[in-house]
Amino acid sequence: MSKTHNYPVFEHWYKTTDWIMQTSEKMPKNTRFSFSNRILNLALDNLDLITQAIYTKQKRHFLLKINMNLERLRIFMRLAKDRKYISIKQYEYIAIQINENGKMIGGWLKNENT
């Protein structure tokens, strides 16, 4: 069993990334190589950064980068809602997931500072 299974933040973001992948595939085709790819890349980058944070002693750098990516995702998802690429219900769902992940990362970061 992988070490990542012991980290709820990884499991949570893994499921969130899967949702983002499914949702971005349904965005208009004319956004796929620009806008929706940016969203997808941020989500995948965070999955990668969480994995790196799990396996390294120097976690702070990765955790701060994850926080920045979450903020960027908030903005992109809001724009996706405003442009009607996703529904309000989808936006509400992903906003909750991003906020929850942000709380988990914030708690991890706080723990690293003590």
C-alpha positions as a printed Julia matrix, in Angstrom:
114×3 Matrix{Float64}:
   0.0    0.0     0.0
   1.25   3.45   -0.92
   2.2    5.95    1.77
  -0.27   8.43    0.22
  -3.23   6.36    1.49
  -2.34   7.47    5.03
  -2.97  11.12    4.15
  -6.62  12.25    4.03
  -5.54  15.39    2.15
  -4.23  13.21   -0.67
  -7.4   11.09   -0.81
  -9.59  14.19   -0.77
  -7.67  15.93   -3.54
  -7.48  12.72   -5.58
 -11.3   12.54   -5.63
 -11.56  16.27   -6.32
  -9.13  15.96   -9.23
 -11.19  13.13  -10.67
 -14.29  15.37  -10.51
 -12.39  18.24  -12.14
 -11.22  15.91  -14.92
 -14.76  14.72  -15.61
 -16.12  18.27  -15.51
 -13.41  19.85  -17.66
 -14.0   17.2   -20.35
 -17.54  18.57  -20.72
 -16.53  22.2   -21.13
 -16.93  23.72  -24.58
 -14.45  22.35  -27.11
 -13.12  25.81  -27.91
 -11.86  26.09  -24.3
 -10.19  22.68  -24.08
  -6.71  23.68  -25.17
  -6.62  26.83  -23.11
  -8.96  27.44  -20.23
 -10.03  23.92  -19.23
  -6.47  22.62  -19.66
  -5.23  25.28  -17.22
  -7.77  24.13  -14.65
  -6.89  20.5   -15.19
  -3.15  21.18  -15.0
  -3.53  23.04  -11.7
  -5.51  20.16  -10.23
  -2.95  17.6   -11.42
  -0.07  19.78  -10.24
  -1.61  19.85   -6.77
  -1.92  16.08   -6.73
   1.77  15.91   -7.65
   2.75  18.53   -5.06
   0.82  16.75   -2.3
   2.65  13.54   -3.19
   5.99  15.34   -3.08
   5.13  16.91    0.28
   4.31  13.48    1.69
   7.67  12.04    0.65
   9.97  14.91    1.56
  11.22  16.43    4.79
  11.06  19.96    3.35
   7.26  20.19    3.12
   6.73  23.93    3.56
   7.73  24.88   -0.01
   5.29  22.36   -1.49
   2.45  23.3     0.87
   2.77  27.0     0.04
   2.71  26.2    -3.68
  -0.41  24.06   -3.2
  -2.12  26.97   -1.43
  -1.3   29.28   -4.33
  -2.65  26.76   -6.84
  -5.86  26.42   -4.83
  -6.35  30.18   -5.0
  -5.77  30.12   -8.75
  -8.28  27.27   -9.09
 -10.86  29.29   -7.13
 -10.5   32.11   -9.62
 -10.65  29.86  -12.71
 -13.68  27.97  -11.42
 -15.46  31.24  -10.67
 -14.73  32.36  -14.22
 -15.99  29.0   -15.53
 -19.24  29.58  -13.63
 -19.58  33.17  -14.86
 -19.04  32.03  -18.46
 -21.53  29.2   -17.88
 -19.01  26.45  -18.59
 -20.16  24.89  -15.3
 -23.46  25.19  -13.45
 -23.96  27.08  -10.21
 -24.45  23.72   -8.48
 -21.11  22.47   -9.86
 -19.46  25.72   -8.79
 -20.84  25.39   -5.27
 -19.56  21.82   -5.08
 -16.03  22.61   -6.27
 -15.81  25.74   -4.09
 -16.53  23.58   -1.05
 -13.96  20.97   -2.13
 -11.26  23.6    -2.75
 -11.98  25.27    0.61
 -11.88  21.93    2.41
  -8.56  21.08    0.81
  -7.26  24.54    1.71
  -8.15  23.92    5.36
  -6.34  20.58    5.29
  -3.24  22.11    3.71
  -3.4   25.04    6.17
  -3.52  22.62    9.11
  -0.6   20.66    7.7
   1.36  23.87    7.18
   0.61  25.0    10.73
   1.79  21.64   12.03
   5.04  21.99   10.05
   5.69  25.37   11.7
   5.52  23.99   15.23
